[in-house]
Amino acid sequence: MVAESLSHTSRVSKGLHRITDALGSPWALAAACTIVLAWFVVASTMNFSEKVQLPINTFTTIVTFIFVFVLQHTQNVNEEALQAKLDEIIRCLPDADDALRGIEKPDA
Protein backbone atom coordinates (compact mmCIF):
# COMPACT_ATOMS: atom_id res chain seq x y z
CA MET A 1 0.00 0.00 0.00
CA VAL A 2 2.83 2.40 0.86
CA ALA A 3 4.62 1.59 -2.40
CA GLU A 4 1.45 2.37 -4.36
CA SER A 5 1.09 5.69 -2.53
CA LEU A 6 4.71 6.60 -3.21
CA SER A 7 4.32 5.60 -6.84
CA HIS A 8 1.21 7.77 -7.18
CA THR A 9 2.94 10.69 -5.45
CA SER A 10 5.94 10.26 -7.71
CA ARG A 11 3.73 10.26 -10.80
CA VAL A 12 1.94 13.39 -9.61
CA SER A 13 5.27 15.10 -8.92
CA LYS A 14 6.61 14.13 -12.33
CA GLY A 15 3.42 15.36 -13.97
CA LEU A 16 3.58 18.67 -12.12
CA HIS A 17 7.24 19.01 -13.04
CA ARG A 18 6.38 18.52 -16.72
CA ILE A 19 3.57 21.07 -16.47
CA THR A 20 5.87 23.59 -14.80
CA ASP A 21 8.54 23.07 -17.46
CA ALA A 22 6.05 23.42 -20.29
CA LEU A 23 4.35 26.50 -18.90
CA GLY A 24 7.66 28.18 -18.19
CA SER A 25 8.70 27.89 -21.83
CA PRO A 26 8.78 30.67 -24.42
CA TRP A 27 6.02 28.83 -26.32
CA ALA A 28 3.69 29.13 -23.33
CA LEU A 29 4.39 32.84 -23.09
CA ALA A 30 3.69 33.25 -26.80
CA ALA A 31 0.43 31.30 -26.44
CA ALA A 32 -0.66 33.44 -23.49
CA CYS A 33 0.13 36.64 -25.37
CA THR A 34 -1.79 35.34 -28.40
CA ILE A 35 -4.84 34.53 -26.26
CA VAL A 36 -4.81 37.99 -24.68
CA LEU A 37 -4.32 39.69 -28.03
CA ALA A 38 -7.16 37.68 -29.60
CA TRP A 39 -9.41 38.51 -26.66
CA PHE A 40 -8.50 42.20 -26.96
CA VAL A 41 -9.35 42.27 -30.66
CA VAL A 42 -12.69 40.53 -30.12
CA ALA A 43 -13.49 42.61 -27.03
CA SER A 44 -12.69 45.89 -28.74
CA THR A 45 -15.09 45.10 -31.57
CA MET A 46 -17.83 44.45 -28.97
CA ASN A 47 -17.06 47.58 -26.91
CA PHE A 48 -15.70 45.46 -24.04
CA SER A 49 -19.17 44.27 -23.07
CA GLU A 50 -19.82 42.04 -20.09
CA LYS A 51 -20.35 39.11 -22.48
CA VAL A 52 -16.74 39.41 -23.55
CA GLN A 53 -15.26 40.20 -20.16
CA LEU A 54 -16.85 37.29 -18.32
CA PRO A 55 -15.01 34.47 -20.18
CA ILE A 56 -11.57 36.06 -19.83
CA ASN A 57 -12.16 36.90 -16.16
CA THR A 58 -13.38 33.37 -15.43
CA PHE A 59 -10.49 31.81 -17.33
CA THR A 60 -7.84 33.92 -15.58
CA THR A 61 -9.37 33.23 -12.17
CA ILE A 62 -9.33 29.47 -12.71
CA VAL A 63 -5.81 29.46 -14.14
CA THR A 64 -4.53 31.62 -11.27
CA PHE A 65 -6.14 29.32 -8.68
CA ILE A 66 -4.57 26.21 -10.23
CA PHE A 67 -1.18 27.82 -10.66
CA VAL A 68 -0.94 28.78 -7.01
CA PHE A 69 -0.81 25.07 -6.19
CA VAL A 70 1.49 24.15 -9.07
CA LEU A 71 3.96 26.88 -8.12
CA GLN A 72 3.78 25.99 -4.42
CA HIS A 73 4.56 22.36 -5.23
CA THR A 74 7.53 23.44 -7.35
CA GLN A 75 8.75 25.72 -4.57
CA ASN A 76 8.45 22.91 -2.01
CA VAL A 77 10.45 20.51 -4.19
CA ASN A 78 13.17 23.11 -4.75
CA GLU A 79 13.30 23.93 -1.04
CA GLU A 80 13.64 20.26 -0.09
CA ALA A 81 16.48 19.80 -2.58
CA LEU A 82 18.27 22.88 -1.29
CA GLN A 83 17.90 21.76 2.33
CA ALA A 84 19.23 18.29 1.49
CA LYS A 85 22.28 19.84 -0.16
CA LEU A 86 22.89 22.18 2.76
CA ASP A 87 22.52 19.32 5.25
CA GLU A 88 25.10 17.35 3.26
CA ILE A 89 27.51 20.30 3.33
CA ILE A 90 27.04 20.63 7.11
CA ARG A 91 27.65 16.90 7.51
CA CYS A 92 30.88 17.05 5.50
CA LEU A 93 32.42 20.06 7.25
CA PRO A 94 34.49 18.96 10.25
CA ASP A 95 33.85 22.09 12.35
CA ALA A 96 30.12 22.36 11.55
CA ASP A 97 27.54 22.00 14.29
CA ASP A 98 25.46 18.90 13.49
CA ALA A 99 22.64 20.32 15.61
CA LEU A 100 21.82 22.58 12.66
CA ARG A 101 21.07 19.64 10.35
CA GLY A 102 17.37 19.30 9.75
CA ILE A 103 16.57 22.38 11.82
CA GLU A 104 13.90 23.45 9.30
CA LYS A 105 11.79 20.39 10.19
CA PRO A 106 9.58 20.89 13.25
CA ASP A 107 9.72 18.22 15.95
CA ALA A 108 6.88 15.74 15.69
N, C-alpha and C positions, 0 to 999 in steps of 0.2 A: 504494500500500500504506500509506503514511504517512497519507494523507488518510482512509482507511478506519479506521485505528487511532485517529486523533483523533476521528473521527465516533463510533466506538464508545465511546471514553472520555467524550466529551461526553454521549452518551445515558445512560451509566451515572451520570455526575455529576448530570445533570438528574433521573434517576430517584431517586437517593439524596436529592437536595434535596427532591423531592416527598414522599418517605417521611418525611424529617425534619420537614418542615412539618406533615404530617398527624399524625404521632405526637406532636408538640409542641402539639397543639390541645386545647382543653377537652373536645372530644368523645372524644379518645383517653383522656384521664384518666378521664372518666365511664365509658367502656367497661372500662378496667382495674379501676376500683373495682367495677363491676358483676360482672365475672368473679370477683374475689376474694370479694365478698359471696356470690355464688351458690355458690362452692366452700365457703365457710365454713358456709353453711346445710346443704349436702349432707354435708359432713364431720362436722358436729356431730350429725347424725342417725345417722351410722355410727360414732360414737365415735372419730373421727379415725384410722381404721384405716389400715394400710399401703396398702390398695387405693385409698384416697382420696388419700393423701399422694403416692404415686408420680406420678400424672399432673400435679399442680400443680408438683411439684419438677422433673420433666422439662421441662415447659413453660417454667418460669422460667429454668432453666439454658440452654435453647436460645435463648430470647429475649435473655437477658443476653449470651450469646456473640455473637449477631448484632449486637446494639446496640453492642458495643464497637467494631466495625469501622465501623458507620454513624456513630457519634459521632466517631471518629477522623478519618474522611473529612471530616466537617463542620468539625471543628477545623482540619484542614489547609487547607481552602479559605478559611476565615476568616483564618487566619494569613498565607496568601499575599496575600490582598487587603489586609490591614493593612500588610504589608511593602511592597507596591507603592505604597501611599499614602504611607508614610513615606519611601520612596526618592524619590518625586516631590517631597515637601516639601524634602528635603535638596538635591535638584537645583535647586529654585527659589530657595533662600536663597543670597544672594551670599557670605556669610561661612562657609557650611557646608563641612565637609571632605568632599570627594567620595570619599575613601578609605573612608568609612563606608557608602557605598551598596553593597548586596548583601553586607554582611559576614556575614549569617546563612547564606549558601550556602558550603559547604566547597569548597576548591579541588579541581578534578578531577585 
